[in-house]
Amino acid sequence: MKTFEQSIERIDYSTLETAVAEWMKGHLEIVKENCGEGEAYAEAVRLLDVDPWQALQWYVEDVRRGQRAA
């Protein structure tokens, strides 16, 4: 099992904002394809203005799922 210090070294905080923004673009594209442009717009407003921590949480969950699969 890795220590906290070993785990934190793998996170590049300097690019986190960019990574979340890229993830959000993909997420909103999926919402648009499945639910329409209006729903994608509402989701963007919610994630950007109302609950930006939700976008970060979902990004982290997706990254963790990808790491488990690798």
All heavy atoms as a GROMACS GRO file, in nm:
protein
  571
    1MET      N    1   0.084  -0.118   0.000
    1MET     CA    2   0.000   0.000   0.000
    1MET      C    3   0.089   0.124   0.000
    1MET      O    4   0.188   0.131   0.071
    1MET     CB    5  -0.090  -0.002   0.122
    1MET     CG    6  -0.176   0.121   0.134
    1MET     SD    7  -0.292   0.106   0.271
    1MET     CE    8  -0.443   0.114   0.180
    2LYS      N    9   0.051   0.221  -0.081
    2LYS     CA   10   0.129   0.343  -0.092
    2LYS      C   11   0.096   0.439   0.022
    2LYS      O   12  -0.017   0.443   0.070
    2LYS     CB   13   0.101   0.412  -0.224
    2LYS     CG   14   0.151   0.334  -0.342
    2LYS     CD   15   0.131   0.409  -0.467
    2LYS     CE   16   0.184   0.324  -0.582
    2LYS     NZ   17   0.178   0.390  -0.707
    3THR      N   18   0.196   0.517   0.059
    3THR     CA   19   0.174   0.619   0.161
    3THR      C   20   0.111   0.741   0.096
    3THR      O   21   0.109   0.754  -0.028
    3THR     CB   22   0.306   0.660   0.225
    3THR    OG1   23   0.387   0.724   0.127
    3THR    CG2   24   0.379   0.542   0.287
    4PHE      N   25   0.060   0.830   0.177
    4PHE     CA   26   0.000   0.953   0.128
    4PHE      C   27   0.102   1.031   0.045
    4PHE      O   28   0.070   1.083  -0.061
    4PHE     CB   29  -0.050   1.038   0.244
    4PHE     CG   30  -0.102   1.173   0.202
    4PHE    CD1   31  -0.224   1.184   0.138
    4PHE    CD2   32  -0.029   1.288   0.224
    4PHE    CE1   33  -0.272   1.306   0.098
    4PHE    CE2   34  -0.077   1.411   0.184
    4PHE     CZ   35  -0.198   1.420   0.121
    5GLU      N   36   0.226   1.038   0.093
    5GLU     CA   37   0.329   1.114   0.022
    5GLU      C   38   0.356   1.055  -0.117
    5GLU      O   39   0.374   1.128  -0.213
    5GLU     CB   40   0.459   1.117   0.104
    5GLU     CG   41   0.451   1.202   0.228
    5GLU     CD   42   0.382   1.132   0.345
    5GLU    OE1   43   0.366   1.007   0.342
    5GLU    OE2   44   0.344   1.203   0.439
    6GLN      N   45   0.355   0.923  -0.129
    6GLN     CA   46   0.376   0.860  -0.259
    6GLN      C   47   0.260   0.887  -0.353
    6GLN      O   48   0.279   0.909  -0.471
    6GLN     CB   49   0.395   0.709  -0.242
    6GLN     CG   50   0.525   0.670  -0.177
    6GLN     CD   51   0.528   0.524  -0.142
    6GLN    OE1   52   0.425   0.465  -0.109
    6GLN    NE2   53   0.646   0.464  -0.147
    7SER      N   54   0.140   0.886  -0.300
    7SER     CA   55   0.022   0.910  -0.382
    7SER      C   56   0.015   1.054  -0.430
    7SER      O   57  -0.019   1.081  -0.544
    7SER     CB   58  -0.106   0.877  -0.304
    7SER     OG   59  -0.109   0.741  -0.273
    8ILE      N   60   0.045   1.147  -0.343
    8ILE     CA   61   0.032   1.288  -0.379
    8ILE      C   62   0.136   1.330  -0.482
    8ILE      O   63   0.114   1.422  -0.559
    8ILE     CB   64   0.037   1.377  -0.253
    8ILE    CG1   65  -0.022   1.513  -0.282
    8ILE    CG2   66   0.178   1.392  -0.200
    8ILE    CD1   67  -0.057   1.592  -0.160
    9GLU      N   68   0.248   1.262  -0.489
    9GLU     CA   69   0.351   1.295  -0.586
    9GLU      C   70   0.304   1.272  -0.729
    9GLU      O   71   0.356   1.333  -0.821
    9GLU     CB   72   0.477   1.213  -0.559
    9GLU     CG   73   0.550   1.256  -0.434
    9GLU     CD   74   0.668   1.167  -0.404
    9GLU    OE1   75   0.717   1.099  -0.496
    9GLU    OE2   76   0.711   1.165  -0.288
   10ARG      N   77   0.207   1.187  -0.751
   10ARG     CA   78   0.161   1.156  -0.886
   10ARG      C   79   0.065   1.260  -0.940
   10ARG      O   80   0.035   1.262  -1.057
   10ARG     CB   81   0.093   1.020  -0.887
   10ARG     CG   82   0.185   0.909  -0.852
   10ARG     CD   83   0.123   0.775  -0.856
   10ARG     NE   84  -0.022   0.780  -0.843
   10ARG     CZ   85  -0.101   0.677  -0.859
   10ARG    NH1   86  -0.050   0.561  -0.890
   10ARG    NH2   87  -0.230   0.688  -0.844
   11ILE      N   88   0.012   1.345  -0.856
   11ILE     CA   89  -0.085   1.445  -0.898
   11ILE      C   90  -0.011   1.571  -0.942
   11ILE      O   91   0.066   1.627  -0.867
   11ILE     CB   92  -0.184   1.480  -0.785
   11ILE    CG1   93  -0.260   1.356  -0.742
   11ILE    CG2   94  -0.278   1.591  -0.828
   11ILE    CD1   95  -0.343   1.374  -0.617
   12ASP      N   96  -0.037   1.613  -1.064
   12ASP     CA   97   0.023   1.737  -1.115
   12ASP      C   98  -0.081   1.848  -1.102
   12ASP      O   99  -0.166   1.866  -1.189
   12ASP     CB  100   0.066   1.719  -1.260
   12ASP     CG  101   0.140   1.840  -1.313
   12ASP    OD1  102   0.151   1.942  -1.241
   12ASP    OD2  103   0.186   1.835  -1.428
   13TYR      N  104  -0.074   1.918  -0.991
   13TYR     CA  105  -0.174   2.020  -0.962
   13TYR      C  106  -0.166   2.138  -1.059
   13TYR      O  107  -0.264   2.209  -1.077
   13TYR     CB  108  -0.161   2.069  -0.818
   13TYR     CG  109  -0.201   1.965  -0.718
   13TYR    CD1  110  -0.106   1.891  -0.650
   13TYR    CD2  111  -0.335   1.939  -0.694
   13TYR    CE1  112  -0.144   1.793  -0.559
   13TYR    CE2  113  -0.374   1.842  -0.604
   13TYR     CZ  114  -0.278   1.770  -0.536
   13TYR     OH  115  -0.315   1.673  -0.447
   14SER      N  116  -0.052   2.157  -1.123
   14SER     CA  117  -0.040   2.268  -1.216
   14SER      C  118  -0.126   2.250  -1.340
   14SER      O  119  -0.158   2.347  -1.408
   14SER     CB  120   0.107   2.288  -1.256
   14SER     OG  121   0.153   2.177  -1.333
   15THR      N  122  -0.164   2.127  -1.371
   15THR     CA  123  -0.246   2.102  -1.489
   15THR      C  124  -0.387   2.054  -1.454
   15THR      O  125  -0.464   2.020  -1.543
   15THR     CB  126  -0.180   1.996  -1.579
   15THR    OG1  127  -0.166   1.875  -1.505
   15THR    CG2  128  -0.045   2.043  -1.630
   16LEU      N  129  -0.421   2.052  -1.326
   16LEU     CA  130  -0.550   2.000  -1.283
   16LEU      C  131  -0.667   2.079  -1.342
   16LEU      O  132  -0.763   2.022  -1.391
   16LEU     CB  133  -0.559   1.998  -1.130
   16LEU     CG  134  -0.684   1.934  -1.072
   16LEU    CD1  135  -0.696   1.788  -1.115
   16LEU    CD2  136  -0.680   1.945  -0.920
   17GLU      N  137  -0.657   2.210  -1.341
   17GLU     CA  138  -0.766   2.293  -1.394
   17GLU      C  139  -0.789   2.263  -1.542
   17GLU      O  140  -0.904   2.247  -1.586
   17GLU     CB  141  -0.736   2.441  -1.374
   17GLU     CG  142  -0.847   2.532  -1.421
   17GLU     CD  143  -0.820   2.679  -1.395
   17GLU    OE1  144  -0.708   2.715  -1.355
   17GLU    OE2  145  -0.912   2.759  -1.416
   18THR      N  146  -0.682   2.252  -1.617
   18THR     CA  147  -0.693   2.222  -1.760
   18THR      C  148  -0.750   2.082  -1.782
   18THR      O  149  -0.835   2.063  -1.870
   18THR     CB  150  -0.555   2.233  -1.827
   18THR    OG1  151  -0.504   2.364  -1.804
   18THR    CG2  152  -0.562   2.205  -1.975
   19ALA      N  153  -0.706   1.987  -1.701
   19ALA     CA  154  -0.754   1.850  -1.715
   19ALA      C  155  -0.904   1.842  -1.686
   19ALA      O  156  -0.978   1.775  -1.759
   19ALA     CB  157  -0.677   1.757  -1.622
   20VAL      N  158  -0.950   1.911  -1.583
   20VAL     CA  159  -1.092   1.910  -1.550
   20VAL      C  160  -1.172   1.979  -1.660
   20VAL      O  161  -1.280   1.932  -1.698
   20VAL     CB  162  -1.119   1.974  -1.412
   20VAL    CG1  163  -1.268   1.989  -1.386
   20VAL    CG2  164  -1.055   1.891  -1.301
   21ALA      N  165  -1.120   2.087  -1.714
   21ALA     CA  166  -1.190   2.158  -1.823
   21ALA      C  167  -1.203   2.068  -1.946
   21ALA      O  168  -1.310   2.064  -2.009
   21ALA     CB  169  -1.115   2.286  -1.858
   22GLU      N  170  -1.099   1.994  -1.979
   22GLU     CA  171  -1.105   1.900  -2.092
   22GLU      C  172  -1.204   1.789  -2.064
   22GLU      O  173  -1.281   1.750  -2.153
   22GLU     CB  174  -0.966   1.842  -2.122
   22GLU     CG  175  -0.872   1.940  -2.187
   22GLU     CD  176  -0.923   1.988  -2.322
   22GLU    OE1  177  -0.970   1.905  -2.402
   22GLU    OE2  178  -0.915   2.109  -2.347
   23TRP      N  179  -1.203   1.737  -1.942
   23TRP     CA  180  -1.299   1.633  -1.905
   23TRP      C  181  -1.442   1.686  -1.919
   23TRP      O  182  -1.529   1.618  -1.970
   23TRP     CB  183  -1.275   1.586  -1.760
   23TRP     CG  184  -1.382   1.495  -1.713
   23TRP    CD1  185  -1.387   1.360  -1.728
   23TRP    CD2  186  -1.504   1.533  -1.650
   23TRP    NE1  187  -1.504   1.312  -1.676
   23TRP    CE2  188  -1.579   1.417  -1.628
   23TRP    CE3  189  -1.559   1.655  -1.609
   23TRP    CZ2  190  -1.704   1.418  -1.566
   23TRP    CZ3  191  -1.683   1.656  -1.548
   23TRP    CH2  192  -1.754   1.538  -1.528
   24MET      N  193  -1.462   1.811  -1.873
   24MET     CA  194  -1.596   1.869  -1.876
   24MET      C  195  -1.646   1.886  -2.020
   24MET      O  196  -1.764   1.862  -2.048
   24MET     CB  197  -1.597   2.003  -1.804
   24MET     CG  198  -1.734   2.042  -1.757
   24MET     SD  199  -1.722   2.167  -1.632
   24MET     CE  200  -1.834   2.284  -1.702
   25LYS      N  201  -1.559   1.922  -2.112
   25LYS     CA  202  -1.598   1.932  -2.253
   25LYS      C  203  -1.652   1.799  -2.303
   25LYS      O  204  -1.756   1.794  -2.369
   25LYS     CB  205  -1.480   1.975  -2.339
   25LYS     CG  206  -1.443   2.120  -2.328
   25LYS     CD  207  -1.325   2.150  -2.418
   25LYS     CE  208  -1.272   2.289  -2.399
   25LYS     NZ  209  -1.154   2.313  -2.484
   26GLY      N  210  -1.581   1.693  -2.272
   26GLY     CA  211  -1.626   1.560  -2.313
   26GLY      C  212  -1.756   1.520  -2.246
   26GLY      O  213  -1.846   1.464  -2.310
   27HIS      N  214  -1.768   1.551  -2.119
   27HIS     CA  215  -1.891   1.520  -2.045
   27HIS      C  216  -2.010   1.593  -2.106
   27HIS      O  217  -2.116   1.534  -2.127
   27HIS     CB  218  -1.873   1.559  -1.898
   27HIS     CG  219  -1.999   1.551  -1.817
   27HIS    ND1  220  -2.056   1.432  -1.782
   27HIS    CD2  221  -2.079   1.650  -1.766
   27HIS    CE1  222  -2.167   1.456  -1.712
   27HIS    NE2  223  -2.182   1.586  -1.701
   28LEU      N  224  -1.992   1.721  -2.134
   28LEU     CA  225  -2.102   1.800  -2.191
   28LEU      C  226  -2.138   1.753  -2.332
   28LEU      O  227  -2.255   1.758  -2.370
   28LEU     CB  228  -2.067   1.949  -2.189
   28LEU     CG  229  -2.055   2.009  -2.050
   28LEU    CD1  230  -2.006   2.153  -2.058
   28LEU    CD2  231  -2.186   2.000  -1.973
   29GLU      N  232  -2.040   1.705  -2.405
   29GLU     CA  233  -2.069   1.651  -2.540
   29GLU      C  234  -2.156   1.526  -2.528
   29GLU      O  235  -2.250   1.507  -2.606
   29GLU     CB  236  -1.938   1.620  -2.613
   29GLU     CG  237  -1.958   1.585  -2.757
   29GLU     CD  238  -2.020   1.698  -2.839
   29GLU    OE1  239  -1.991   1.816  -2.815
   29GLU    OE2  240  -2.101   1.665  -2.929
   30ILE      N  241  -2.126   1.442  -2.430
   30ILE     CA  242  -2.208   1.322  -2.407
   30ILE      C  243  -2.350   1.361  -2.367
   30ILE      O  244  -2.448   1.304  -2.417
   30ILE     CB  245  -2.142   1.231  -2.302
   30ILE    CG1  246  -2.014   1.172  -2.357
   30ILE    CG2  247  -2.238   1.121  -2.256
   30ILE    CD1  248  -1.927   1.104  -2.253
   31VAL      N  249  -2.362   1.459  -2.278
   31VAL     CA  250  -2.494   1.505  -2.236
   31VAL      C  251  -2.571   1.561  -2.356
   31VAL      O  252  -2.689   1.531  -2.374
   31VAL     CB  253  -2.484   1.611  -2.123
   31VAL    CG1  254  -2.620   1.673  -2.094
   31VAL    CG2  255  -2.426   1.550  -1.997
   32LYS      N  256  -2.502   1.638  -2.440
   32LYS     CA  257  -2.566   1.695  -2.559
   32LYS      C  258  -2.615   1.586  -2.654
   32LYS      O  259  -2.727   1.594  -2.704
   32LYS     CB  260  -2.467   1.787  -2.631
   32LYS     CG  261  -2.523   1.857  -2.751
   32LYS     CD  262  -2.419   1.948  -2.814
   32LYS     CE  263  -2.469   2.013  -2.940
   32LYS     NZ  264  -2.365   2.097  -3.002
   33GLU      N  265  -2.532   1.485  -2.677
   33GLU     CA  266  -2.571   1.376  -2.767
   33GLU      C  267  -2.690   1.298  -2.713
   33GLU      O  268  -2.776   1.256  -2.789
   33GLU     CB  269  -2.453   1.281  -2.787
   33GLU     CG  270  -2.341   1.338  -2.871
   33GLU     CD  271  -2.219   1.248  -2.875
   33GLU    OE1  272  -2.224   1.134  -2.824
   33GLU    OE2  273  -2.117   1.293  -2.929
   34ASN      N  274  -2.692   1.277  -2.582
   34ASN     CA  275  -2.797   1.194  -2.522
   34ASN      C  276  -2.923   1.270  -2.484
   34ASN      O  277  -3.032   1.213  -2.488
   34ASN     CB  278  -2.743   1.122  -2.398
   34ASN     CG  279  -2.638   1.019  -2.433
   34ASN    OD1  280  -2.649   0.952  -2.534
   34ASN    ND2  281  -2.537   1.007  -2.351
   35CYS      N  282  -2.909   1.397  -2.447
   35CYS     CA  283  -3.023   1.470  -2.391
   35CYS      C  284  -3.057   1.600  -2.465
   35CYS      O  285  -3.157   1.662  -2.433
   35CYS     CB  286  -2.996   1.502  -2.244
   35CYS     SG  287  -2.962   1.358  -2.145
   36GLY      N  288  -2.972   1.642  -2.555
   36GLY     CA  289  -2.998   1.764  -2.630
   36GLY      C  290  -2.917   1.883  -2.582
   36GLY      O  291  -2.858   1.883  -2.474
   37GLU      N  292  -2.916   1.984  -2.667
   37GLU     CA  293  -2.835   2.103  -2.641
   37GLU      C  294  -2.880   2.181  -2.518
   37GLU      O  295  -2.797   2.231  -2.442
   37GLU     CB  296  -2.837   2.195  -2.764
   37GLU     CG  297  -2.735   2.304  -2.758
   37GLU     CD  298  -2.722   2.378  -2.891
   37GLU    OE1  299  -2.745   2.316  -2.997
   37GLU    OE2  300  -2.689   2.497  -2.886
   38GLY      N  301  -3.010   2.189  -2.497
   38GLY     CA  302  -3.061   2.262  -2.381
   38GLY      C  303  -3.018   2.200  -2.250
   38GLY      O  304  -2.978   2.270  -2.156
   39GLU      N  305  -3.022   2.069  -2.245
   39GLU     CA  306  -2.980   1.998  -2.123
   39GLU      C  307  -2.829   2.012  -2.102
   39GLU      O  308  -2.783   2.027  -1.988
   39GLU     CB  309  -3.019   1.852  -2.131
   39GLU     CG  310  -3.014   1.780  -2.000
   39GLU     CD  311  -3.113   1.832  -1.898
   39GLU    OE1  312  -3.224   1.873  -1.934
   39GLU    OE2  313  -3.076   1.834  -1.778
   40ALA      N  314  -2.752   2.009  -2.210
   40ALA     CA  315  -2.607   2.028  -2.199
   40ALA      C  316  -2.575   2.167  -2.147
   40ALA      O  317  -2.486   2.185  -2.064
   40ALA     CB  318  -2.541   2.004  -2.334
   41TYR      N  319  -2.649   2.267  -2.195
   41TYR     CA  320  -2.628   2.404  -2.146
   41TYR      C  321  -2.660   2.414  -1.997
   41TYR      O  322  -2.584   2.472  -1.920
   41TYR     CB  323  -2.715   2.502  -2.226
   41TYR     CG  324  -2.702   2.644  -2.177
   41TYR    CD1  325  -2.592   2.721  -2.215
   41TYR    CD2  326  -2.796   2.700  -2.092
   41TYR    CE1  327  -2.579   2.851  -2.169
   41TYR    CE2  328  -2.783   2.829  -2.045
   41TYR     CZ  329  -2.675   2.905  -2.084
   41TYR     OH  330  -2.660   3.032  -2.037
   42ALA      N  331  -2.772   2.354  -1.957
   42ALA     CA  332  -2.811   2.356  -1.815
   42ALA      C  333  -2.706   2.286  -1.729
   42ALA      O  334  -2.673   2.333  -1.620
   42ALA     CB  335  -2.948   2.291  -1.797
   43GLU      N  336  -2.651   2.177  -1.778
   43GLU     CA  337  -2.547   2.104  -1.705
   43GLU      C  338  -2.420   2.188  -1.694
   43GLU      O  339  -2.356   2.193  -1.589
   43GLU     CB  340  -2.517   1.971  -1.775
   43GLU     CG  341  -2.410   1.889  -1.711
   43GLU     CD  342  -2.453   1.817  -1.584
   43GLU    OE1  343  -2.560   1.848  -1.528
   43GLU    OE2  344  -2.377   1.730  -1.539
   44ALA      N  345  -2.384   2.258  -1.801
   44ALA     CA  346  -2.266   2.345  -1.798
   44ALA      C  347  -2.283   2.456  -1.695
   44ALA      O  348  -2.191   2.484  -1.617
   44ALA     CB  349  -2.241   2.404  -1.937
   45VAL      N  350  -2.399   2.518  -1.694
   45VAL     CA  351  -2.425   2.625  -1.596
   45VAL      C  352  -2.417   2.568  -1.455
   45VAL      O  353  -2.355   2.627  -1.366
   45VAL     CB  354  -2.562   2.690  -1.622
   45VAL    CG1  355  -2.603   2.779  -1.505
   45VAL    CG2  356  -2.559   2.769  -1.752
   46ARG      N  357  -2.476   2.452  -1.435
   46ARG     CA  358  -2.476   2.392  -1.301
   46ARG      C  359  -2.333   2.361  -1.256
   46ARG      O  360  -2.294   2.393  -1.143
   46ARG     CB  361  -2.559   2.264  -1.300
   46ARG     CG  362  -2.576   2.205  -1.161
   46ARG     CD  363  -2.664   2.082  -1.164
   46ARG     NE  364  -2.595   1.965  -1.217
   46ARG     CZ  365  -2.505   1.894  -1.147
   46ARG    NH1  366  -2.474   1.927  -1.026
   46ARG    NH2  367  -2.449   1.788  -1.203
   47LEU      N  368  -2.254   2.301  -1.344
   47LEU     CA  369  -2.118   2.262  -1.305
   47LEU      C  370  -2.024   2.382  -1.293
   47LEU      O  371  -1.932   2.380  -1.210
   47LEU     CB  372  -2.061   2.161  -1.404
   47LEU     CG  373  -2.128   2.023  -1.401
   47LEU    CD1  374  -2.069   1.935  -1.510
   47LEU    CD2  375  -2.114   1.957  -1.265
   48LEU      N  376  -2.045   2.484  -1.372
   48LEU     CA  377  -1.956   2.600  -1.366
   48LEU      C  378  -1.994   2.699  -1.257
   48LEU      O  379  -1.908   2.752  -1.187
   48LEU     CB  380  -1.955   2.672  -1.501
   48LEU     CG  381  -1.883   2.599  -1.613
   48LEU    CD1  382  -1.908   2.670  -1.746
   48LEU    CD2  383  -1.734   2.588  -1.584
   49ASP      N  384  -2.123   2.724  -1.242
   49ASP     CA  385  -2.168   2.831  -1.153
   49ASP      C  386  -2.225   2.784  -1.021
   49ASP      O  387  -2.204   2.845  -0.918
   49ASP     CB  388  -2.272   2.918  -1.223
   49ASP     CG  389  -2.216   2.988  -1.346
   49ASP    OD1  390  -2.093   3.010  -1.350
   49ASP    OD2  391  -2.295   3.020  -1.436
   50VAL      N  392  -2.298   2.674  -1.024
   50VAL     CA  393  -2.371   2.631  -0.905
   50VAL      C  394  -2.287   2.534  -0.821
   50VAL      O  395  -2.277   2.547  -0.699
   50VAL     CB  396  -2.506   2.566  -0.942
   50VAL    CG1  397  -2.579   2.517  -0.819
   50VAL    CG2  398  -2.591   2.666  -1.019
   51ASP      N  399  -2.227   2.436  -0.885
   51ASP     CA  400  -2.157   2.330  -0.812
   51ASP      C  401  -2.029   2.286  -0.882
   51ASP      O  402  -2.019   2.172  -0.931
   51ASP     CB  403  -2.252   2.211  -0.793
   51ASP     CG  404  -2.201   2.109  -0.693
   51ASP    OD1  405  -2.101   2.138  -0.624
   51ASP    OD2  406  -2.262   2.002  -0.683
   52PRO      N  407  -1.927   2.372  -0.888
   52PRO     CA  408  -1.803   2.334  -0.957
   52PRO      C  409  -1.730   2.217  -0.891
   52PRO      O  410  -1.657   2.144  -0.957
   52PRO     CB  411  -1.719   2.461  -0.954
   52PRO     CG  412  -1.774   2.542  -0.843
   52PRO     CD  413  -1.920   2.508  -0.833
   53TRP      N  414  -1.752   2.195  -0.764
   53TRP     CA  415  -1.688   2.083  -0.697
   53TRP      C  416  -1.740   1.950  -0.751
   53TRP      O  417  -1.669   1.849  -0.747
   53TRP     CB  418  -1.709   2.090  -0.545
   53TRP     CG  419  -1.632   2.203  -0.485
   53TRP    CD1  420  -1.683   2.321  -0.439
   53TRP    CD2  421  -1.490   2.212  -0.469
   53TRP    NE1  422  -1.581   2.401  -0.394
   53TRP    CE2  423  -1.462   2.337  -0.411
   53TRP    CE3  424  -1.385   2.126  -0.496
   53TRP    CZ2  425  -1.333   2.377  -0.380
   53TRP    CZ3  426  -1.256   2.166  -0.467
   53TRP    CH2  427  -1.232   2.290  -0.409
   54GLN      N  428  -1.862   1.948  -0.801
   54GLN     CA  429  -1.917   1.825  -0.860
   54GLN      C  430  -1.837   1.784  -0.982
   54GLN      O  431  -1.808   1.666  -1.002
   54GLN     CB  432  -2.064   1.845  -0.897
   54GLN     CG  433  -2.130   1.720  -0.951
   54GLN     CD  434  -2.147   1.614  -0.844
   54GLN    OE1  435  -2.211   1.637  -0.745
   54GLN    NE2  436  -2.089   1.497  -0.865
   55ALA      N  437  -1.800   1.880  -1.066
   55ALA     CA  438  -1.719   1.849  -1.183
   55ALA      C  439  -1.585   1.789  -1.142
   55ALA      O  440  -1.539   1.691  -1.200
   55ALA     CB  441  -1.698   1.974  -1.268
   56LEU      N  442  -1.524   1.847  -1.040
   56LEU     CA  443  -1.396   1.794  -0.992
   56LEU      C  444  -1.413   1.653  -0.938
   56LEU      O  445  -1.332   1.565  -0.967
   56LEU     CB  446  -1.338   1.885  -0.885
   56LEU     CG  447  -1.206   1.840  -0.823
   56LEU    CD1  448  -1.098   1.827  -0.929
   56LEU    CD2  449  -1.164   1.935  -0.712
   57GLN      N  450  -1.519   1.629  -0.864
   57GLN     CA  451  -1.543   1.496  -0.808
   57GLN      C  452  -1.562   1.394  -0.919
   57GLN      O  453  -1.504   1.285  -0.916
   57GLN     CB  454  -1.665   1.498  -0.717
   57GLN     CG  455  -1.695   1.361  -0.657
   57GLN     CD  456  -1.818   1.361  -0.568
   57GLN    OE1  457  -1.872   1.466  -0.536
   57GLN    NE2  458  -1.862   1.244  -0.530
   58TRP      N  459  -1.644   1.426  -1.019
   58TRP     CA  460  -1.667   1.332  -1.128
   58TRP      C  461  -1.540   1.307  -1.209
   58TRP      O  462  -1.515   1.196  -1.254
   58TRP     CB  463  -1.779   1.382  -1.218
   58TRP     CG  464  -1.915   1.370  -1.156
   58TRP    CD1  465  -1.949   1.299  -1.044
   58TRP    CD2  466  -2.034   1.430  -1.202
   58TRP    NE1  467  -2.084   1.313  -1.019
   58TRP    CE2  468  -2.139   1.393  -1.115
   58TRP    CE3  469  -2.064   1.514  -1.308
   58TRP    CZ2  470  -2.270   1.436  -1.131
   58TRP    CZ3  471  -2.195   1.555  -1.325
   58TRP    CH2  472  -2.296   1.516  -1.237
   59TYR      N  473  -1.461   1.413  -1.229
   59TYR     CA  474  -1.333   1.397  -1.299
   59TYR      C  475  -1.244   1.298  -1.224
   59TYR      O  476  -1.188   1.205  -1.283
   59TYR     CB  477  -1.262   1.533  -1.313
   59TYR     CG  478  -1.118   1.520  -1.351
   59TYR    CD1  479  -1.081   1.492  -1.482
   59TYR    CD2  480  -1.017   1.534  -1.256
   59TYR    CE1  481  -0.948   1.478  -1.517
   59TYR    CE2  482  -0.884   1.520  -1.290
   59TYR     CZ  483  -0.850   1.493  -1.421
   59TYR     OH  484  -0.719   1.478  -1.456
   60VAL      N  485  -1.231   1.317  -1.094
   60VAL     CA  486  -1.147   1.229  -1.013
   60VAL      C  487  -1.198   1.086  -1.018
   60VAL      O  488  -1.120   0.991  -1.032
   60VAL     CB  489  -1.139   1.280  -0.867
   60VAL    CG1  490  -1.075   1.177  -0.776
   60VAL    CG2  491  -1.062   1.412  -0.862
   61GLU      N  492  -1.330   1.068  -1.010
   61GLU     CA  493  -1.387   0.933  -1.017
   61GLU      C  494  -1.356   0.868  -1.151
   61GLU      O  495  -1.320   0.749  -1.157
   61GLU     CB  496  -1.537   0.938  -0.993
   61GLU     CG  497  -1.572   0.969  -0.849
   61GLU     CD  498  -1.721   0.991  -0.828
   61GLU    OE1  499  -1.801   0.977  -0.923
   61GLU    OE2  500  -1.758   1.023  -0.714
   62ASP      N  501  -1.366   0.943  -1.260
   62ASP     CA  502  -1.336   0.887  -1.392
   62ASP      C  503  -1.188   0.851  -1.404
   62ASP      O  504  -1.152   0.747  -1.460
   62ASP     CB  505  -1.375   0.985  -1.503
   62ASP     CG  506  -1.523   0.982  -1.533
   62ASP    OD1  507  -1.597   0.903  -1.470
   62ASP    OD2  508  -1.567   1.060  -1.619
   63VAL      N  509  -1.101   0.935  -1.351
   63VAL     CA  510  -0.957   0.906  -1.354
   63VAL      C  511  -0.927   0.781  -1.274
   63VAL      O  512  -0.853   0.694  -1.318
   63VAL     CB  513  -0.876   1.027  -1.302
   63VAL    CG1  514  -0.731   0.988  -1.276
   63VAL    CG2  515  -0.884   1.142  -1.400
   64ARG      N  516  -0.987   0.769  -1.158
   64ARG     CA  517  -0.963   0.651  -1.073
   64ARG      C  518  -1.013   0.524  -1.143
   64ARG      O  519  -0.948   0.421  -1.138
   64ARG     CB  520  -1.032   0.667  -0.939
   64ARG     CG  521  -0.964   0.771  -0.852
   64ARG     CD  522  -1.030   0.785  -0.719
   64ARG     NE  523  -0.995   0.666  -0.640
   64ARG     CZ  524  -1.062   0.628  -0.533
   64ARG    NH1  525  -1.165   0.698  -0.492
   64ARG    NH2  526  -1.025   0.523  -0.466
   65ARG      N  527  -1.127   0.532  -1.210
   65ARG     CA  528  -1.178   0.416  -1.283
   65ARG      C  529  -1.080   0.376  -1.394
   65ARG      O  530  -1.056   0.259  -1.417
   65ARG     CB  531  -1.314   0.444  -1.342
   65ARG     CG  532  -1.424   0.427  -1.243
   65ARG     CD  533  -1.560   0.435  -1.314
   65ARG     NE  534  -1.652   0.500  -1.224
   65ARG     CZ  535  -1.709   0.617  -1.243
   65ARG    NH1  536  -1.686   0.685  -1.353
   65ARG    NH2  537  -1.789   0.668  -1.154
   66GLY      N  538  -1.027   0.474  -1.461
   66GLY     CA  539  -0.931   0.448  -1.568
   66GLY      C  540  -0.803   0.386  -1.516
   66GLY      O  541  -0.746   0.298  -1.578
   67GLN      N  542  -0.759   0.428  -1.400
   67GLN     CA  543  -0.638   0.372  -1.341
   67GLN      C  544  -0.660   0.229  -1.296
   67GLN      O  545  -0.572   0.146  -1.307
   67GLN     CB  546  -0.592   0.456  -1.222
   67GLN     CG  547  -0.536   0.590  -1.264
   67GLN     CD  548  -0.497   0.676  -1.145
   67GLN    OE1  549  -0.535   0.648  -1.032
   67GLN    NE2  550  -0.424   0.781  -1.172
   68ARG      N  551  -0.779   0.199  -1.249
   68ARG     CA  552  -0.809   0.062  -1.206
   68ARG      C  553  -0.811  -0.032  -1.327
   68ARG      O  554  -0.773  -0.145  -1.318
   68ARG     CB  555  -0.944   0.057  -1.136
   68ARG     CG  556  -0.939   0.111  -0.997
   68ARG     CD  557  -1.071   0.085  -0.926
   68ARG     NE  558  -1.079   0.170  -0.812
   68ARG     CZ  559  -1.185   0.239  -0.777
   68ARG    NH1  560  -1.294   0.232  -0.849
   68ARG    NH2  561  -1.185   0.316  -0.671
   69ALA      N  562  -0.861   0.019  -1.440
   69ALA     CA  563  -0.873  -0.064  -1.559
   69ALA      C  564  -0.737  -0.087  -1.624
   69ALA      O  565  -0.718  -0.184  -1.695
   69ALA     CB  566  -0.968   0.001  -1.658
   70ALA      N  567  -0.645   0.003  -1.601
   70ALA     CA  568  -0.512  -0.007  -1.665
   70ALA      C  569  -0.428  -0.117  -1.607
   70ALA      O  570  -0.447  -0.168  -1.505
   70ALA     CB  571  -0.439   0.126  -1.653
   0.00000   0.00000   0.00000
